[in-house]
Amino acid sequence: MRPKTHLFRLLSRTVGACDPGQTIVVSGAPRSGTTWLAELLREWPGYKLINEPLRLSTNPRAWAAGFDWRTHVRPGEDCPELEAHLQRILRGEVELGPAWHFRSERLLSKLAEHVTRNRAVVKFCRAGRMLHWIAERFEGRGIVMIIRHPCAVIASMLNMGDNWQSQDVGGESLEERFEGEIPESVARELRAIPGAADSWVGHLAIQWSLDYYFAFHGHAKGHDDYPWILTSYERLFNEGEGELKRIVQALGGTVNERMQERVGAASSFASDDFRQDEEYQLTKWRSEFTAEQIRIILAVSAAFDLGFYTGEPFPDFGKLLPYQR
């Protein structure tokens, strides 16, 4: 081990811990803009970013603690090992590795950032099925959830590489592929949608829907039980500074100059064809799919009572409003 790396690991265990009462959680589906939003919030003085600390491929301790790729925990459920591990994450007790998403590429600059900042933004893109449990068990500065058009999300997934490339889903039932996560009432509707159960686009649409279903419906007790600040990729992209100001004020702060400078910039993990052009960026998914594929995606999300989006680029904000605080 190189001396600088050894020094970083040694100091990361003894300094740089975070105040969990100030931790901000960012949640959303993969490719929904979570990294972009988290990088904006990281620009608050005193904050640093922990990126996907529950991604099993790069965080084996999460696997050992009992997490899976999309852990499902209901409110009120007692999961001491999961809770203890998540508590460590929210305190910033994460070793050197891919979970830390520092501004600088230089090791000593990363160390300086780690030591001098004692607040954390923690970003998850697979926590929707335990988001109410997280809000119930942990006190923090707040949770911000972002949603994006399912067609845009799925198009971005398919363009990202092997993890989401088209696969043969023939021969498996919905229950087998989604481990019984789909409520039977929804499953009946899905079976009636041509292409939903036996196409890869339908599979990804179901996955997108499940990422939000338990947060919006499955675990919520009523229309006043949404413990997050809700935003959409489209509104953040289109309204920029104004939407960021609303989010930051809801968290008890003010937008600073650094945030203003970055709100129009792509995230570190944006697709290669990202453009700061509303017409292109918010509608490019239309050229990625056939009309039939778009029909499948929208019908699947509607079956989960998540019909916030249509063939238009923006969501129906009136339908999203009841889930906002």
Secondary structure, 3 states (H helix, E strand, C coil): CCHHHHHHHHHHHHCCCCCHHHCEEEEECCCCCHHHHHHHHCCCCCEEEEECCCCCCCCHHHHHHCCCCCCCCCCCCCCHHHHHHHHHHHCCCCCCCCCECCCCCCHHHHHHHHHHCCEEEEEECCCHHHHHHHHHHCCCCEEEEEECCHHHHHHHHHHHCHHHCCCCCCCCCHHHHCCCCCCHHHHHHHHCCCCCCCCHHHHHHHHHHHHHHHHHHHCCCCCCCCCCEEEEHHHHHHHCHHHHHHHHHHCCCCCCHHHHHHCCCCCCCCCCCCCCCHHHHCCHHHHCCCHHHHHHHHHHHHHCCCCCCCCCCCCCHHHHHHHCC
